[in-house]
Amino acid sequence: MKKILTNTYFLAIVACLLWSTAFTGIKLGISFTTPLNFAGTRFILSGFMVLPFCGNISAYFSDIYKNIRYILVVGLFQTFLLYSLFYIGISMTPASLTAIIVGGAPLFVALLAHFTISDDRLNTRKMVSILIGISGIVLIAADKFNVSWEKGKVFYGLIILVLSNIAGSYGNILVSKGKGEINPLVLNSAQQVIGGTGILILSLFLEDRTFGVKPAGYYISLGYLSFLSAAAFSIWFLLLKRPGVKVSELNIWKFLIPVFGAVLSWIVLPDESPALIPVIGMVVISLSLILLNYNNSKARNHPGIFNNEKPRL
């Protein structure tokens, strides 16, 4: 039982299932306040939730001091840019569509990893899988295309979500490349507090200020999403820093996010329901990620053949 609970794949699935519930919670939360204000508050609170699990408080701050530049860069991409863009995007887009687009993040991780990590290269089969997945994203975006800002609001929201995917993908790579440099829980806690503070400051310039007591639904949504971030990101950072774990292969499990996230949104949110093109796009993206995972599995078993190398005799 213990082996199952600590298994990399099992923990990756748990983190992804947690993330898949976020889209509905965010839609409920931002109905009571502005998107960036909600995001900033959420991630500051989430960072403090991780703090009790980081060990000795003096060691915590010592770790931050020694790695402050690294933490700032991770916080910039993994929280500030990722979630500033994400919350703006989801405020313009149905939660189910957001889940589908965000579920395509592994495609961008695989592309970026090819250019930034020497032992995580693409081969022809992986490239075909990625092109299939991107075609699913293009299909959904084309269905919502309209150059008018008002009529094309969903289309522009989808573009912003793709940019959010790219920022988050690079953040994953930064965490993976920093194996052994810092306790993953300390990194998660500090980067969320720093990134969340940045988002909250940004909200002061871009949004109307919201003060006062809010309905119970706001606090329930905020509390749950803060816990979700604390738990899911801590699990993910621990996995990214495990020896032998490749960032592109771990991110394949995120194909679960669009399926569960979209279905949950259709069930819970009264103004959302499945439509033909988004469902086709979700199937195409999920298929591409399954193919990518299959190719990675084949590459591990036959490294020479599936990386376009001659087999060693």
C-alpha positions as CSV (number, residue, x, y, z in Angstrom):
1,M,0.0,0.0,0.0
2,K,2.8,2.4,0.9
3,K,4.5,1.7,-2.5
4,I,1.3,2.7,-4.3
5,L,0.8,5.9,-2.2
6,T,4.4,7.0,-3.0
7,N,4.3,5.9,-6.7
8,T,5.2,8.7,-9.1
9,Y,2.3,7.9,-11.4
10,F,-0.3,7.6,-8.6
11,L,0.8,11.0,-7.1
12,A,0.7,12.6,-10.6
13,I,-2.9,11.4,-11.1
14,V,-3.9,12.7,-7.6
15,A,-2.4,16.2,-8.4
16,C,-4.1,16.3,-11.8
17,L,-7.5,15.3,-10.4
18,L,-7.2,18.0,-7.8
19,W,-6.3,20.6,-10.5
20,S,-9.3,19.4,-12.6
21,T,-11.7,20.7,-9.9
22,A,-10.2,24.2,-9.9
23,F,-12.0,25.5,-12.9
24,T,-15.4,25.3,-11.4
25,G,-14.2,26.7,-8.1
26,I,-12.5,29.6,-9.8
27,K,-15.7,30.5,-11.8
28,L,-17.7,30.4,-8.5
29,G,-15.0,32.5,-6.7
30,I,-14.6,35.3,-9.3
31,S,-18.4,35.8,-9.3
32,F,-17.8,37.6,-5.9
33,T,-14.7,39.6,-6.8
34,T,-12.2,40.5,-9.5
35,P,-10.1,37.8,-11.1
36,L,-6.6,39.1,-10.2
37,N,-7.6,40.1,-6.6
38,F,-9.0,36.6,-6.1
39,A,-5.9,34.9,-7.6
40,G,-3.4,37.0,-5.6
41,T,-5.2,36.3,-2.3
42,R,-5.5,32.6,-3.2
43,F,-1.8,32.0,-3.8
44,I,-0.6,34.0,-0.8
45,L,-2.9,32.0,1.4
46,S,-1.8,28.8,-0.3
47,G,1.9,29.6,0.2
48,F,1.3,30.0,3.9
49,M,-0.6,26.7,4.1
50,V,2.6,24.9,3.0
51,L,4.7,26.6,5.5
52,P,4.0,24.2,8.5
53,F,5.3,21.3,6.4
54,C,8.6,23.0,5.5
55,G,10.4,22.1,8.8
56,N,12.4,24.5,11.0
57,I,11.4,28.1,10.4
58,S,15.1,29.4,10.5
59,A,16.1,26.7,8.0
60,Y,13.1,27.8,5.8
61,F,14.3,31.4,5.6
62,S,17.9,30.3,5.2
63,D,16.9,28.1,2.2
64,I,15.1,31.1,0.7
65,Y,18.0,33.4,1.2
66,K,20.4,31.0,-0.5
67,N,18.2,30.5,-3.5
68,I,16.3,33.8,-3.7
69,R,17.1,34.4,-7.4
70,Y,15.9,30.9,-8.4
71,I,12.7,31.3,-6.3
72,L,12.0,34.7,-7.9
73,V,12.3,33.3,-11.4
74,V,10.2,30.3,-10.6
75,G,7.6,32.5,-8.9
76,L,7.6,34.8,-12.0
77,F,6.7,32.0,-14.4
78,Q,5.0,29.4,-12.2
79,T,2.6,31.7,-10.3
80,F,2.7,35.4,-11.4
81,L,2.6,35.0,-15.2
82,L,0.9,31.7,-15.3
83,Y,-2.0,32.7,-13.1
84,S,-2.3,36.3,-14.0
85,L,-2.9,35.2,-17.6
86,F,-5.0,32.2,-16.4
87,Y,-7.4,34.2,-14.3
88,I,-7.8,36.8,-17.0
89,G,-8.4,34.0,-19.6
90,I,-10.9,32.1,-17.5
91,S,-12.9,35.3,-16.8
92,M,-13.4,35.6,-20.5
93,T,-14.0,31.9,-21.3
94,P,-16.3,29.1,-20.1
95,A,-14.7,26.9,-17.4
96,S,-15.1,23.8,-19.5
97,L,-13.2,25.4,-22.5
98,T,-10.6,26.6,-20.1
99,A,-10.1,23.1,-18.8
100,I,-9.7,21.7,-22.3
101,I,-7.1,24.4,-23.3
102,V,-5.1,24.1,-20.0
103,G,-5.2,20.3,-20.5
104,G,-3.0,20.8,-23.5
105,A,-0.2,22.2,-21.4
106,P,1.9,19.0,-21.7
107,L,2.3,19.7,-25.5
108,F,4.0,23.0,-24.7
109,V,6.1,21.4,-22.0
110,A,7.4,18.8,-24.5
111,L,8.2,21.5,-27.0
112,L,10.0,23.7,-24.5
113,A,11.8,20.8,-22.9
114,H,13.2,19.8,-26.3
115,F,15.0,23.2,-26.5
116,T,16.1,23.5,-22.9
117,I,16.8,20.0,-21.5
118,S,19.5,17.9,-23.2
119,D,18.0,14.5,-22.3
120,D,14.4,15.3,-23.1
121,R,14.4,15.6,-26.8
122,L,11.5,15.2,-29.3
123,N,11.5,12.6,-32.0
124,T,9.3,12.3,-35.1
125,R,6.6,10.3,-33.3
126,K,6.4,12.8,-30.4
127,M,6.3,15.7,-32.9
128,V,3.3,14.1,-34.7
129,S,1.6,13.7,-31.3
130,I,2.1,17.3,-30.5
131,L,0.9,18.5,-33.9
132,I,-2.3,16.5,-33.4
133,G,-2.9,18.1,-30.0
134,I,-2.2,21.6,-31.2
135,S,-4.7,21.0,-34.0
136,G,-7.3,20.3,-31.3
137,I,-6.6,23.7,-29.7
138,V,-6.7,25.4,-33.1
139,L,-10.1,23.7,-33.8
140,I,-11.6,25.1,-30.6
141,A,-10.1,28.6,-31.1
142,A,-11.3,28.7,-34.8
143,D,-14.8,27.9,-33.7
144,K,-14.7,31.0,-31.4
145,F,-12.8,33.3,-33.8
146,N,-14.0,36.8,-34.2
147,V,-11.8,39.9,-34.5
148,S,-14.3,42.1,-32.6
149,W,-13.2,42.4,-28.9
150,E,-16.8,42.0,-27.6
151,K,-18.0,39.2,-29.9
152,G,-14.6,37.5,-30.0
153,K,-14.1,37.7,-26.2
154,V,-13.9,33.9,-25.8
155,F,-11.4,33.7,-28.7
156,Y,-9.1,36.2,-27.1
157,G,-9.6,34.5,-23.8
158,L,-8.4,31.2,-25.4
159,I,-5.3,33.0,-26.7
160,I,-4.5,34.3,-23.3
161,L,-4.9,30.8,-21.8
162,V,-2.4,29.4,-24.4
163,L,0.1,32.1,-23.2
164,S,-0.6,31.0,-19.7
165,N,0.2,27.4,-20.7
166,I,3.6,28.5,-22.1
167,A,4.5,30.4,-18.9
168,G,3.5,27.5,-16.7
169,S,5.4,25.0,-19.0
170,Y,8.6,27.0,-18.6
171,G,8.0,27.2,-14.9
172,N,7.8,23.3,-14.7
173,I,11.1,23.1,-16.6
174,L,12.8,25.5,-14.2
175,V,11.6,23.4,-11.2
176,S,12.8,20.2,-12.9
177,K,16.2,21.7,-13.8
178,G,16.8,22.8,-10.2
179,K,16.8,19.3,-8.8
180,G,18.6,19.2,-5.4
181,E,19.0,23.0,-5.1
182,I,16.2,23.6,-2.6
183,N,13.6,21.7,-0.6
184,P,10.6,21.4,-3.0
185,L,8.1,22.4,-0.2
186,V,10.1,25.5,0.6
187,L,10.3,26.4,-3.1
188,N,6.5,25.9,-3.5
189,S,5.6,28.0,-0.4
190,A,8.0,30.9,-1.2
191,Q,7.2,31.1,-4.9
192,Q,3.5,31.1,-4.3
193,V,3.7,33.9,-1.7
194,I,6.0,36.0,-3.9
195,G,4.0,35.3,-7.1
196,G,0.7,35.8,-5.3
197,T,1.9,39.1,-3.9
198,G,2.9,40.2,-7.4
199,I,-0.6,39.4,-8.7
200,L,-2.3,41.2,-5.9
201,I,-0.2,44.3,-6.6
202,L,-1.0,44.1,-10.3
203,S,-4.7,43.9,-9.4
204,L,-4.5,47.3,-7.8
205,F,-3.5,48.8,-11.1
206,L,-5.8,46.8,-13.4
207,E,-9.0,46.3,-11.4
208,D,-11.4,48.2,-9.2
209,R,-10.6,47.6,-5.6
210,T,-12.9,45.3,-3.7
211,F,-13.2,45.6,0.0
212,G,-15.7,44.4,2.7
213,V,-17.2,41.2,3.8
214,K,-18.2,38.8,1.0
215,P,-20.7,36.0,0.9
216,A,-19.9,32.6,2.3
217,G,-19.4,31.1,-1.2
218,Y,-16.4,33.4,-1.7
219,Y,-14.6,32.1,1.4
220,I,-15.4,28.4,0.7
221,S,-14.1,28.8,-2.8
222,L,-11.0,30.7,-1.7
223,G,-10.2,28.2,1.1
224,Y,-10.7,25.1,-1.1
225,L,-8.6,26.6,-4.0
226,S,-5.8,27.6,-1.6
227,F,-5.7,24.1,-0.2
228,L,-5.8,22.7,-3.7
229,S,-2.8,24.8,-4.8
230,A,-0.8,24.0,-1.6
231,A,-1.4,20.2,-2.0
232,A,-1.2,19.8,-5.8
233,F,1.8,22.0,-6.4
234,S,3.7,20.5,-3.4
235,I,3.1,17.0,-4.9
236,W,4.1,18.2,-8.4
237,F,7.3,19.9,-7.2
238,L,8.3,16.8,-5.2
239,L,7.8,14.7,-8.3
240,L,9.6,17.1,-10.7
241,K,12.7,16.9,-8.4
242,R,12.7,13.1,-8.2
243,P,15.8,11.6,-9.8
244,G,15.0,10.1,-13.3
245,V,11.7,11.9,-13.7
246,K,11.5,13.8,-17.0
247,V,9.4,16.9,-17.1
248,S,7.7,16.1,-20.4
249,E,6.8,12.6,-19.4
250,L,5.4,13.6,-16.0
251,N,3.2,16.3,-17.6
252,I,1.6,13.7,-19.9
253,W,-0.7,12.9,-16.9
254,K,-2.3,16.3,-17.3
255,F,-4.4,14.9,-20.1
256,L,-6.8,13.9,-17.2
257,I,-7.4,17.6,-16.5
258,P,-9.4,18.6,-19.6
259,V,-11.7,15.5,-19.3
260,F,-12.5,15.8,-15.6
261,G,-12.4,19.6,-15.5
262,A,-14.8,20.0,-18.5
263,V,-17.2,17.3,-17.3
264,L,-17.3,18.8,-13.8
265,S,-18.0,22.2,-15.2
266,W,-20.9,20.9,-17.3
267,I,-22.4,19.2,-14.2
268,V,-22.0,22.0,-11.7
269,L,-22.2,25.3,-13.5
270,P,-25.8,26.0,-14.7
271,D,-24.8,28.1,-17.7
272,E,-22.4,25.6,-19.2
273,S,-23.1,22.5,-21.3
274,P,-21.2,20.4,-23.8
275,A,-21.0,21.5,-27.4
276,L,-19.8,19.5,-30.4
277,I,-16.6,21.4,-31.4
278,P,-15.2,21.7,-27.9
279,V,-15.9,18.0,-27.2
280,I,-14.1,17.0,-30.5
281,G,-11.2,19.3,-29.5
282,M,-11.0,17.7,-26.1
283,V,-11.0,14.2,-27.7
284,V,-8.2,15.2,-30.1
285,I,-6.1,16.8,-27.4
286,S,-6.5,13.8,-25.1
287,L,-5.7,11.4,-27.9
288,S,-2.5,13.3,-28.7
289,L,-1.4,13.1,-25.1
290,I,-2.1,9.4,-24.9
291,L,0.0,8.9,-28.1
292,L,2.7,11.1,-26.6
293,N,2.7,8.9,-23.4
294,Y,2.8,5.8,-25.6
295,N,5.8,7.1,-27.5
296,N,7.6,8.0,-24.3
297,S,6.9,4.4,-23.0
298,K,8.3,2.9,-26.3
299,A,11.3,5.2,-26.2
300,R,12.2,4.0,-22.7
301,N,12.0,0.3,-23.8
302,H,13.7,0.9,-27.2
303,P,15.8,4.1,-26.7
304,G,17.8,3.8,-29.9
305,I,15.0,3.1,-32.3
306,F,12.5,5.7,-30.9
307,N,15.0,8.5,-30.8
308,N,16.0,8.1,-34.4
309,E,19.3,6.5,-33.5
310,K,20.8,3.2,-34.8
311,P,20.4,0.4,-32.3
312,R,23.7,-0.5,-30.6
313,L,24.8,-4.1,-31.3
